[in-house]
Amino acid sequence: MRLRIKLVTLVIVLAPCACAFGADDLARLDRRYDRVLKLDPRMSVRELFRLSLELAGRNHRTDRIEKLLDLAAKMQDLDPDSRTYGNFKWYWGADKCADRNAVEFAMQKAAVTVIRFGERIPPGARKKLDRIMRLSVEGVRRHGVRISYTNIILMKIWNCIALGEILDDKELAELGYRTFDRWLMYTGANGIHEYLSPTYYGVDLENLGLIARYAGRKQARKKAVAALRYCWTDIAANWFTPCARLGGAHSRDYDYLTGRGMLDYMMSKVKWSGVTRTPAFFHTLTHWPPPDELTAPILKQVPRMVLQRWGPEVGQHAAHYVGGNFSIGSAGASYGPMDKPLTINFAGGPGMVMANFFLDARGDPYGKKKFQRASGHSKALHLKCFLTSVQRGSEVLLLASSEPSSDRYIPAPACLLSHLVIPSEPDIRIGGKKAGRDKDITIAMNQPVFLRYKDIAVGVRYVLGLNGAGRTAPLRLVSDGGRYPARRLTCTLSAGKPEGRGTVAVWVRCAEGLDENGFAAFEKQFASEKAKVSVKGGVVDVSAGGMRLRADVDRQRSISRQGGDKGAGEQLLAVNGRDVGLEILSGIDCVRKYRKALAGLSSDTGPSEKTEKVIEAENAACVLPLFEVAADSKASGGKYAIVPNGAGNGGMGLMVFSIEAPRDGDYYLLGRVLAPTSSDDSFYVQVLQGGAEVISSADWHTGAGKQWRAVRLNREKSKTPLAIPLKAGRAQIRIKCREDGTGLDSIMLTTEPAKTLPAPGQQK
């Protein structure tokens, strides 16, 4: 009780008043309640808890909350032997829990309902809610979430803290606070992984706002405020004011055309957005308004160059040039099947289409064909391709490649197309002539295409387009009959079911402030400059505009990027050369210490070991959190390394082994592991040599087993050993956490693919 009084006092100080509502608001609530009672199969469990929160918050017909909780209880998994025990079905009509995020979204609302409006919940309903929350604790505990899965890990952190403090579960609350520190360490080193997502940045702000307002520990609230300052700085740096939206490359963008999402509600609340969005009641309880002195100086810097990291791997960074009337952004690697790795914004207002590039295997260039996935959600997905890019100011060179049969997001690829979707407003000039707005036009490979809008010029050249047979693919400007406010440059790598790999390279240059003479000079220069392309085996080498990309597309490995802006891939969140993100987060003690440990890593970290020799995990050149050295009498030497269960999955935790390769050749990795369940049986493996990636990130699926045993790093989804091509000299093997609870006793690097590890006691 003492804790709850403390929390309510904090709310009165920080949260807006939620007591005055109009008749229209209450009528809408009544209609929503009536719809819920119809038990539509697509009704979500999230809606039940959201409506309960709003009834309590408005103190309106709170007697209805018990009925809503009865329905929610029927959607909860009550089988203690189930992997999803305590979790929920997402949809009323689903036959099982297919999306484990359901418990997080449900409890996010339930916890704040109790903290803010618990006294308004009728006793019978409160008793049922407490029972649901106690069962949900198990669902939250069993829900393994990658530390890099930004929006959901923050939601889990909030749920652990809030449920732990409401239910007096000190262990659960401690897990929440500990995981929050780990997320801060990860983000302080790598940035926000779900970078510039118009939807999930909104969720991030919600959860950090909840922690900043309602967490019991003052220090955690201060850390949440620092994280909010970082997020708002990121948003301000990438905000394109003429269109009132996030510019730059996007991860996880559901809106193919205009890049809108839940963040718009937050932006309308701070009056950055011309898009009228009424914030949901829940947002009023979580909102943390950014101070003007934080964001205004950044917004005023025009033009500005923004460089940021969004992950620990080479290439996981983004660049964004923000001009007065346009912006252009790019990502150095592919995030997933909803990302926009290359975007151009024109100053045409909030409704203008955002130009963006992607590879498509479903014939869906505008994201209008949703399909239902195993989770039960319907989404319009494109390909998660291999991608690398380099950006210098307002110019980008991008290389993308895909072999769709191996893409898990598109199980039945029907084609292979590369699209650059562009808004319909700009004039398009090809071969010195203005293109008609309703005609499709064939374009030669490497032929310049020019876009003009107001004083903005954009030049585009597809400098490479190879189909699965290694032949040049056709390129066309397609208008689609004017059905959408967009056109597209489409390279058809395969018109039907794809066979083999398709690869494209695109060169884009932008400028503004041009008059007719300026347009003419821009077009002449861009058309006259040479682009060089070399394809040897799977290695593609592309040079244009002083930029160069080399990549082995067959192995999906970037070899080199040259000619980009200084600091790309190195700075956390920099605006015009100043790392403002690092300045904010380095004030947090755990972030500062973790970055210092990472800074000590190099290709020469620690003494090197020999190949064909067993190396104990506890003797690695470097062991960083979340990995810990633990004791086990059955492990060789009595010790091993592990990220403990519950600590968090994916990306956080690192062991570094330095090994000397005696000669050029293929090498193979073996390890002695303890992987008790199918949820605790994998690592990530990265191999570096001479500062370059040999293996970017391989999934090491060990398979489950109750005893220590030797396993080999195989190619994904096969039993074929993964060859690691090394030159003579020192190499660095980096083992990262993929699933917590997987133990590593020792490793060996060998030239013999069939070799196995000797048993403990027989090791030399």
C-alpha positions in Angstrom: 0.0 0.0 0.0 2.8 2.4 0.8 4.3 1.9 -2.7 0.9 2.6 -4.3 0.5 5.9 -2.4 3.9 6.9 -3.6 3.1 6.2 -7.2 -0.2 8.1 -7.1 1.6 11.1 -5.6 4.1 11.0 -8.5 1.2 10.9 -11.0 -0.4 14.0 -9.5 2.8 15.9 -10.0 3.7 14.7 -13.5 0.6 13.5 -15.3 -2.1 15.6 -17.0 -5.6 15.8 -15.5 -7.9 13.1 -16.9 -11.2 14.1 -15.4 -13.1 16.3 -17.9 -14.7 14.6 -20.9 -17.4 15.6 -23.3 -20.6 13.7 -24.1 -19.2 12.7 -27.5 -16.2 11.0 -25.8 -18.5 9.0 -23.6 -20.8 8.1 -26.4 -17.8 6.7 -28.4 -16.9 4.6 -25.4 -20.4 3.2 -25.2 -20.3 2.3 -28.9 -16.9 0.6 -28.5 -18.3 -1.5 -25.6 -21.3 -2.5 -27.7 -19.0 -3.6 -30.5 -16.9 -5.7 -28.1 -20.0 -7.6 -26.9 -20.6 -8.7 -30.5 -17.4 -10.9 -30.1 -16.0 -10.3 -33.6 -13.3 -12.9 -34.3 -10.8 -10.1 -35.0 -11.4 -8.4 -31.6 -8.1 -8.1 -29.9 -7.2 -8.7 -26.3 -5.4 -5.3 -26.3 -8.8 -3.6 -27.0 -10.3 -5.2 -23.9 -7.6 -3.8 -21.6 -7.5 -0.5 -23.5 -11.3 0.0 -23.1 -11.0 -1.0 -19.4 -8.4 1.7 -18.9 -10.6 4.3 -20.6 -13.7 3.4 -18.6 -11.7 3.7 -15.4 -9.9 6.9 -16.5 -13.1 8.6 -17.4 -14.9 7.1 -14.4 -17.7 6.1 -16.8 -19.7 2.9 -16.4 -16.9 1.2 -14.5 -19.3 -1.7 -13.8 -18.5 -2.8 -17.4 -14.9 -3.5 -16.6 -15.7 -6.9 -15.0 -17.3 -8.1 -18.2 -14.3 -7.0 -20.2 -12.0 -8.9 -17.9 -14.2 -12.0 -18.1 -13.6 -12.0 -21.9 -9.9 -11.4 -21.5 -9.6 -14.3 -19.0 -11.1 -16.6 -21.7 -8.3 -15.5 -24.0 -5.6 -16.4 -21.5 -3.6 -19.6 -21.8 -4.2 -21.5 -18.5 -2.2 -24.6 -19.3 0.9 -24.7 -17.0 2.6 -27.1 -19.4 2.2 -24.8 -22.4 5.1 -22.6 -23.6 2.6 -19.7 -23.7 1.2 -20.3 -20.2 -0.1 -16.9 -18.9 -0.1 -15.3 -22.3 -3.1 -14.5 -24.5 -4.6 -15.2 -27.8 -4.3 -11.9 -29.8 -7.6 -12.3 -31.5 -10.9 -13.6 -30.0 -11.3 -16.0 -32.9 -7.8 -17.5 -32.7 -7.3 -21.0 -31.6 -4.1 -20.4 -29.7 -1.5 -17.8 -28.7 0.3 -17.2 -32.0 1.9 -13.8 -31.1 3.6 -13.8 -27.7 3.7 -10.0 -27.7 0.0 -10.1 -26.7 0.8 -10.4 -23.0 3.0 -7.3 -23.2 0.4 -5.1 -24.9 -2.3 -6.4 -22.5 -0.3 -5.8 -19.3 1.0 -2.4 -20.5 -2.5 -1.1 -20.2 -3.6 -3.2 -17.2 -0.7 -2.0 -15.0 -1.2 1.7 -15.6 -5.0 1.2 -15.0 -4.2 -0.1 -11.5 -1.5 2.5 -10.8 -3.6 5.5 -11.9 -7.2 4.5 -11.4 -7.2 1.4 -9.2 -9.6 2.9 -6.7 -12.2 3.2 -9.4 -12.2 -0.5 -10.3 -15.1 -2.3 -8.6 -14.0 -4.9 -6.0 -15.2 -7.9 -8.1 -13.4 -6.6 -11.2 -10.3 -5.8 -9.2 -10.1 -9.4 -7.8 -10.4 -10.8 -11.4 -7.8 -8.3 -12.7 -5.3 -9.3 -9.9 -5.8 -13.0 -10.9 -5.2 -12.2 -14.6 -2.1 -10.1 -13.7 -0.6 -12.9 -11.6 -1.0 -15.4 -14.4 0.4 -12.8 -16.8 3.6 -12.6 -14.8 4.4 -16.1 -16.0 3.6 -15.2 -19.6 5.9 -12.2 -19.3 8.7 -14.3 -17.8 8.4 -17.0 -20.5 8.4 -14.4 -23.3 12.0 -14.2 -24.5 12.6 -10.8 -26.1 15.7 -9.7 -27.9 17.4 -6.7 -26.3 17.5 -5.2 -29.8 13.7 -5.6 -30.3 13.3 -2.1 -29.1 9.5 -1.5 -28.7 8.8 -4.9 -27.1 11.8 -5.0 -24.8 10.8 -1.6 -23.5 7.3 -2.8 -23.0 8.5 -6.0 -21.2 10.7 -3.8 -19.0 7.8 -1.6 -18.0 5.6 -4.7 -17.4 8.2 -6.3 -15.1 8.7 -3.2 -13.1 5.0 -2.3 -12.8 3.6 -5.8 -12.2 6.5 -6.5 -9.8 5.7 -3.4 -7.8 1.9 -3.8 -7.9 2.1 -7.5 -6.9 5.0 -7.1 -4.5 7.1 -9.5 -6.7 10.6 -8.1 -5.9 12.3 -10.6 -8.2 10.2 -9.6 -11.2 10.7 -5.9 -10.5 14.4 -6.4 -10.2 14.4 -8.2 -13.6 12.8 -5.2 -15.1 15.3 -2.7 -13.7 18.2 -4.9 -14.6 16.9 -5.4 -18.2 16.4 -1.6 -18.5 20.1 -1.1 -17.7 21.0 -3.7 -20.3 18.9 -2.0 -22.9 20.5 1.3 -22.1 24.0 -0.3 -22.5 23.0 -1.8 -25.8 21.4 1.4 -27.1 24.3 3.5 -25.8 26.7 1.4 -27.9 24.5 0.6 -30.9 21.6 3.1 -31.2 17.9 2.2 -31.5 17.7 -1.0 -33.6 14.1 -0.4 -34.9 15.5 2.9 -36.3 13.2 5.7 -37.5 10.1 3.5 -37.5 7.0 5.8 -37.8 5.0 3.2 -35.8 7.4 1.8 -33.2 9.0 5.1 -32.2 5.5 5.9 -30.9 5.5 2.7 -28.8 9.0 3.5 -27.5 7.9 6.9 -26.3 4.9 5.4 -24.6 6.9 2.8 -22.6 9.7 5.2 -21.7 7.1 7.7 -20.6 5.5 5.0 -18.4 8.8 4.3 -16.8 9.7 8.0 -16.4 6.3 8.7 -14.7 5.4 5.6 -12.7 8.5 3.4 -11.9 9.1 3.1 -8.1 12.9 3.9 -8.3 13.9 7.5 -8.7 17.1 6.5 -10.5 15.2 4.5 -13.1 12.9 7.4 -13.7 15.9 9.6 -14.4 17.4 7.1 -16.8 14.1 6.9 -18.6 14.1 10.7 -19.0 17.6 10.5 -20.5 16.4 7.8 -22.9 13.4 10.1 -23.8 15.8 13.0 -24.5 17.8 10.7 -26.8 14.7 9.5 -28.7 13.3 13.1 -29.1 16.8 14.2 -30.3 16.7 11.4 -32.9 13.2 12.4 -34.0 14.2 16.1 -34.3 17.4 15.3 -36.2 15.4 13.3 -38.8 12.3 15.4 -38.9 11.4 16.8 -42.3 9.3 19.8 -41.4 7.8 20.6 -44.9 6.1 17.2 -44.9 5.7 17.0 -41.0 7.1 13.5 -40.8 10.2 11.5 -40.2 12.6 11.6 -43.1 15.5 9.3 -43.7 15.6 5.6 -44.2 13.0 3.7 -42.1 12.8 0.3 -40.4 9.4 -1.2 -39.9 7.3 1.2 -41.9 3.8 -0.2 -42.6 2.8 2.8 -44.9 4.6 2.2 -48.2 3.5 5.6 -49.6 3.6 8.4 -47.0 5.4 6.8 -44.0 2.7 7.5 -41.4 2.3 5.7 -38.2 1.5 5.9 -34.5 4.2 8.5 -34.0 1.9 11.0 -35.7 -0.3 11.1 -32.5 2.7 12.2 -30.4 3.8 14.7 -33.0 0.3 16.4 -33.2 0.5 16.7 -29.4 3.7 18.7 -29.6 2.3 20.6 -32.7 5.1 19.4 -35.0 2.7 17.7 -37.3 0.1 19.3 -39.6 -1.7 16.0 -39.7 -4.6 16.2 -37.3 -4.5 13.2 -35.0 -6.4 13.1 -31.7 -4.1 11.5 -29.1 -5.6 8.4 -27.6 -6.4 8.6 -23.9 -3.5 6.2 -23.1 -1.1 8.7 -24.8 -2.1 11.4 -22.4 -1.0 9.2 -19.5 2.5 8.5 -21.0 3.3 11.8 -22.8 6.7 13.4 -22.0 6.9 16.7 -23.9 10.4 17.4 -25.1 11.8 20.8 -24.0 12.3 23.3 -26.8 15.9 23.8 -25.8 16.5 20.2 -26.6 14.9 20.0 -30.1 14.7 23.6 -31.4 18.5 24.0 -32.0 18.5 20.8 -34.1 15.4 21.7 -36.1 16.9 25.0 -37.0 20.1 23.4 -38.5 19.2 23.4 -42.2 20.9 21.8 -44.1 22.0 19.1 -41.7 23.7 15.8 -42.1 22.6 13.1 -39.6 24.6 9.9 -39.1 23.5 7.2 -36.7 24.0 3.6 -35.7 21.1 1.1 -35.4 22.9 -2.1 -34.5 26.2 -3.8 -33.6 27.0 -5.2 -37.1 29.0 -3.5 -39.8 26.6 -1.7 -42.1 23.9 -1.2 -39.4 23.9 2.5 -39.7 21.9 5.2 -41.5 22.7 8.6 -43.1 20.2 11.4 -43.8 20.7 14.8 -45.5 18.0 17.2 -44.5 17.8 20.2 -46.9 15.3 23.1 -47.0 12.9 21.5 -49.6 14.0 17.9 -49.8 15.7 15.2 -47.8 17.5 12.0 -48.8 18.4 9.1 -46.5 19.9 5.7 -46.8 20.7 2.6 -44.6 23.9 0.7 -44.9 22.1 -2.7 -44.5 18.7 -4.3 -44.7 16.6 -4.4 -41.5 13.6 -6.4 -42.6 10.6 -6.8 -44.9 9.0 -3.5 -44.1 12.1 -1.2 -44.2 12.8 1.7 -46.6 16.5 1.6 -47.1 16.5 4.6 -49.5 14.1 7.5 -49.3 13.6 11.0 -50.8 11.2 13.5 -49.5 9.9 16.5 -51.5 8.5 19.6 -49.8 4.9 18.9 -51.0 3.1 18.7 -47.7 2.0 15.8 -45.4 0.2 13.9 -48.0 2.9 13.7 -50.6 4.4 10.3 -51.3 7.8 9.5 -50.0 10.1 8.2 -52.7 11.5 4.8 -51.5 13.4 1.8 -52.8 12.8 -1.9 -52.1 12.8 -5.4 -53.7 9.4 -7.1 -54.2 8.4 -10.7 -54.7 4.6 -10.3 -54.6 3.9 -7.7 -57.3 2.9 -5.2 -54.7 4.8 -1.9 -55.3 2.4 0.3 -53.2 1.8 -2.0 -50.2 -1.9 -2.6 -51.0 -1.9 -6.5 -50.9 -1.9 -7.6 -47.3 -1.6 -11.3 -46.5 -2.2 -13.1 -43.2 0.9 -14.5 -41.4 1.2 -17.2 -38.8 0.8 -14.6 -36.1 -2.7 -13.9 -37.4 -1.8 -10.3 -38.4 -2.2 -9.2 -42.0 0.7 -7.3 -43.5 2.1 -6.2 -46.8 5.7 -7.5 -46.8 8.5 -7.1 -49.3 11.8 -8.9 -49.4 14.5 -8.7 -46.8 17.4 -8.5 -49.2 21.1 -8.2 -48.9 21.9 -4.6 -49.1 24.8 -2.2 -48.8 25.1 1.5 -49.5 27.2 4.6 -49.1 26.0 8.2 -48.8 27.9 11.4 -49.2 25.8 14.5 -48.5 22.8 14.4 -50.9 24.1 11.6 -53.0 23.7 7.8 -52.5 25.0 4.7 -54.1 23.1 1.5 -53.2 23.5 -2.2 -54.1 20.8 -4.7 -53.4 20.5 -8.4 -54.1 18.1 -11.3 -53.3 17.5 -14.9 -54.0 13.8 -15.1 -53.1 13.5 -18.8 -52.6 15.5 -18.4 -49.3 13.4 -15.5 -48.0 11.4 -16.7 -45.0 9.0 -13.7 -45.2 7.7 -14.5 -48.7 7.0 -18.3 -48.7 5.7 -18.3 -52.3 7.6 -15.7 -54.4 5.7 -14.9 -57.6 8.2 -12.4 -59.2 11.4 -10.5 -58.4 11.1 -6.7 -59.0 13.2 -3.7 -57.8 11.1 -0.6 -57.3 11.9 3.0 -56.7 8.5 4.4 -55.9 8.2 8.2 -56.6 5.5 10.7 -56.0 3.4 11.6 -59.0 3.9 15.4 -58.7 7.5 15.8 -60.0 8.1 16.2 -63.7 10.2 13.3 -65.1 12.7 13.9 -67.9 14.3 11.0 -69.8 16.6 11.5 -72.8 16.0 15.2 -72.8 12.2 14.9 -73.0 9.5 15.2 -70.5 7.7 11.9 -69.8 3.9 11.8 -70.0 2.2 11.1 -66.7 0.1 8.2 -68.0 2.6 6.4 -70.1 5.0 3.5 -69.4 8.4 4.1 -70.8 11.3 1.7 -71.4 14.6 3.0 -70.0 18.1 1.7 -70.9 20.3 0.5 -68.1 22.5 3.3 -66.8 20.3 5.9 -68.6 19.7 9.0 -66.4 16.2 9.7 -65.2 15.6 13.2 -63.8 12.9 14.4 -61.4 12.0 18.1 -61.1 9.9 19.6 -58.4 9.9 23.3 -57.6 13.6 24.1 -57.2 14.6 20.5 -56.6 16.4 18.2 -59.0 16.9 14.5 -58.5 19.0 12.3 -60.8 18.6 8.5 -60.8 20.6 5.9 -62.6 20.2 2.2 -62.4 23.8 1.3 -63.1 23.3 -2.4 -62.7 20.3 -4.8 -63.1 21.1 -8.5 -63.4 18.6 -11.3 -63.4 19.1 -14.9 -62.3 20.7 -15.9 -65.6 23.2 -13.1 -65.3 21.6 -11.0 -68.0 20.7 -7.3 -68.0 17.1 -6.9 -66.7 14.6 -4.5 -68.3 13.9 -1.2 -66.6 10.7 0.8 -67.1 8.9 3.9 -65.7 5.4 2.6 -64.8 2.4 4.8 -64.1 -0.1 2.0 -63.2 -2.9 4.0 -64.9 -2.7 6.8 -62.4 -4.5 4.6 -59.7 -2.2 5.9 -57.0 -0.5 9.3 -56.3 2.8 7.7 -57.3 4.8 6.2 -60.2 7.7 3.8 -60.1 10.9 2.9 -61.7 10.8 -0.9 -61.8 13.6 -3.2 -62.8 12.1 -6.6 -63.7 14.6 -9.2 -62.5 12.0 -11.9 -62.9 8.4 -11.5 -64.3 7.4 -14.9 -63.0 8.5 -17.3 -60.3 12.1 -16.3 -59.7 15.0 -18.6 -60.5 18.3 -17.5 -59.1 19.6 -14.3 -57.7 18.7 -10.8 -58.9 21.0 -7.8 -58.2 20.6 -4.1 -58.8 22.7 -1.0 -58.1 21.1 2.5 -58.0 22.9 5.9 -58.0 20.9 8.9 -56.8 21.9 12.6 -56.6 19.8 15.5 -55.3 20.1 19.3 -55.3 17.9 22.3 -54.6 17.8 26.1 -55.1 18.0 25.6 -58.9 16.7 27.8 -61.7 16.5 26.7 -65.4 20.2 27.1 -65.9 20.9 25.2 -62.7 18.6 22.4 -63.8 20.4 22.2 -67.1 23.9 22.1 -65.5 22.7 19.5 -63.0 21.4 17.2 -65.7 24.5 17.6 -67.9 26.9 16.9 -65.2 25.0 13.8 -63.8 24.6 12.4 -67.3 28.2 12.9 -68.2 29.8 11.2 -65.2 30.9 7.6 -65.5 29.7 4.7 -63.5 31.9 1.6 -63.4 30.5 -1.9 -62.7 32.4 -5.2 -62.4 30.8 -8.6 -61.7 33.2 -11.5 -61.1 31.5 -14.6 -59.8 29.4 -13.3 -56.9 31.6 -10.3 -56.3 30.1 -7.0 -57.5 32.2 -3.8 -57.6 30.3 -0.6 -58.3 31.8 3.0 -58.5 29.9 6.2 -59.2 30.2 9.8 -58.2 33.4 9.2 -56.1 31.7 6.5 -54.1 32.4 2.8 -54.3 30.8 -0.5 -53.1 32.3 -4.0 -53.2 30.3 -6.9 -52.0 30.0 -10.7 -52.4 26.3 -11.0 -53.0 26.3 -14.8 -53.1 27.7 -14.8 -49.6 25.7 -11.7 -48.7 28.8 -10.0 -47.4 29.9 -6.4 -47.8 33.6 -6.1 -48.6 34.1 -2.4 -48.6 32.4 1.0 -48.7 34.2 4.1 -49.9 33.5 7.7 -50.4 30.9 8.3 -47.7 30.6 11.0 -45.1 33.2 10.8 -42.4 31.9 9.1 -39.2 29.3 6.9 -40.9 29.0 3.7 -38.9 31.0 5.1 -36.0 28.9 7.9 -34.4 25.9 7.0 -32.3 23.7 9.9 -33.3 25.5 12.8 -34.9 24.1 16.1 -36.4 26.6 18.0 -38.5 29.5 16.1 -37.0 28.5 16.5 -33.3 27.5 13.2 -31.6 24.6 14.6 -29.7 23.2 11.1 -28.9 26.4 10.0 -27.2 26.4 13.3 -25.2 23.0 12.4 -23.8 23.4 8.7 -23.0 27.0 8.8 -21.8 25.7 10.6 -18.7 24.3 7.2 -17.6 26.9 5.3 -15.6 26.1 1.8 -17.0 26.3 3.2 -20.5 29.6 4.9 -19.9 31.2 1.8 -18.4 30.0 -0.5 -21.2 31.2 1.8 -24.0 34.6 2.0 -22.3 34.8 -1.8 -22.3 33.8 -2.0 -26.0 36.3 0.7 -26.9 39.1 -1.5 -25.6 38.3 -4.1 -28.2 40.4 -4.3 -31.4 41.7 -7.0 -33.8 44.6 -7.4 -31.4 42.5 -7.9 -28.3 44.3 -10.3 -26.0 46.9 -13.0 -26.8 46.1 -15.1 -29.8 45.5 -18.9 -29.6 46.3 -21.6 -32.2 43.9 -23.4 -34.5 43.2 -27.1 -33.6 43.4 -26.2 -29.9 40.5 -26.2 -27.5 40.0 -22.8 -26.0 38.0 -22.5 -22.8 35.2 -20.0 -22.9 36.3 -18.5 -19.6 39.7 -17.8 -21.1 38.3 -15.8 -24.0 40.2 -12.6 -24.8 37.1 -10.7 -23.7 33.9 -11.6 -21.9 31.3 -8.7 -21.8 27.8 -8.5 -20.3 25.4 -10.2 -20.5 27.7 -13.2 -20.6 28.8 -14.4 -17.2 31.3 -17.1 -16.1 29.6 -19.8 -14.1 30.6 -22.9 -12.4 29.7 -26.5 -13.4 31.7 -29.6 -12.4 30.8 -31.2 -15.7 32.3 -28.4 -17.7 35.9 -28.7 -18.7 37.9 -26.8 -16.1 34.8 -26.6 -14.0 33.7 -23.3 -15.7 31.7 -22.1 -18.7 30.1 -18.9 -20.1 26.4 -18.2 -20.2 23.8 -15.4 -20.5 21.5 -16.4 -17.7 17.9 -17.2 -18.5 15.7 -14.1 -18.2 18.6 -11.7 -18.9 17.4 -11.0 -22.5 17.8 -12.5 -25.9 19.7 -11.2 -28.9 22.7 -9.0 -29.5 23.7 -8.2 -25.9 26.6 -10.2 -24.6 29.9 -10.8 -26.2 32.8 -13.2 -26.1 35.9 -12.5 -28.2 38.4 -15.2 -29.2 41.6 -14.2 -31.0 43.0 -17.1 -33.1 46.0 -17.3 -35.4 45.4 -19.0 -38.8 48.6 -20.6 -39.9 47.7 -20.4 -43.6 45.1 -19.3 -46.1 42.1 -21.7 -46.3 38.7 -22.7 -45.0 38.2 -23.2 -41.3 35.4 -24.6 -39.2 34.1 -23.7 -35.8 33.3 -26.3 -33.1 32.0 -25.7 -29.6 31.0 -27.6 -26.5 27.6 -26.4 -25.4 24.7 -27.0 -23.0 21.4 -26.1 -24.6 18.6 -27.5 -22.3 15.6 -26.5 -24.4 14.7 -25.4 -27.9 14.4 -21.8 -26.5 18.0 -22.0 -25.2 20.0 -23.4 -28.1 21.6 -20.7 -30.2 24.3 -18.0 -30.5 25.3 -15.5 -33.1 28.8 -15.8 -34.6 30.8 -13.0 -36.3 34.3 -13.4 -37.7 36.6 -10.5 -38.4 40.0 -10.4 -40.0 42.1 -7.3 -40.7 39.2 -5.1 -39.7 36.9 -6.6 -42.3 34.0 -9.0 -41.8 34.5 -12.5 -42.9 31.2 -13.7 -41.5 28.8 -10.8 -40.7 26.4 -12.6 -38.5 25.7 -16.4 -38.6 23.0 -18.1 -36.6 24.6 -20.9 -34.6 21.7 -23.3 -33.9 23.1 -25.9 -31.5 20.0 -28.0 -31.1 18.7 -28.8 -27.6 20.3 -31.3 -25.2 20.3 -31.8 -21.5 24.0 -32.7 -21.4 27.2 -31.0 -22.5 28.0 -32.0 -26.1 30.2 -31.0 -29.1 28.4 -29.2 -31.9 29.6 -27.6 -35.2 28.6 -24.3 -36.7 26.7 -25.3 -39.8 25.1 -23.4 -42.6 21.7 -22.2 -41.5 18.9 -24.8 -41.9 21.4 -27.5 -43.0 23.9 -30.1 -41.6 26.7 -28.7 -43.8 29.6 -27.2 -41.9 29.9 -23.5 -42.5 33.3 -22.7 -44.1 35.1 -19.7 -42.7 37.6 -18.4 -45.4 40.6 -16.9 -43.7 44.0 -15.6 -44.7 47.1 -16.5 -42.8 47.2 -14.3 -39.7 45.1 -13.3 -36.7 41.3 -13.7 -36.8 38.7 -12.7 -34.3 35.8 -15.0 -33.4 32.9 -13.1 -31.7 30.2 -15.1 -30.0 27.1 -13.2 -29.2 23.9 -14.0 -27.3 21.0 -15.0 -29.5 19.0 -16.9 -26.8 19.7 -16.6 -23.1 20.2 -19.8 -21.2 22.7 -21.4 -23.8 26.0 -22.3 -22.2 29.4 -22.4 -24.0 32.2 -24.4 -22.4 34.9 -24.2 -25.1 35.5 -23.7 -28.8 38.0 -24.9 -31.5 38.8 -23.6 -34.9 39.9 -26.4 -37.3 40.7 -27.0 -40.9 38.9 -30.4 -40.7 35.1 -30.2 -41.2 34.6 -33.7 -39.8 36.7 -33.2 -36.7 35.1 -33.3 -33.2 36.1 -31.9 -29.9 38.0 -34.2 -27.5 36.2 -35.0 -24.2 37.2 -33.1 -21.1 40.3 -34.5 -19.6 41.6 -35.5 -23.1 42.1 -31.9 -24.3 45.6 -30.7 -25.1 
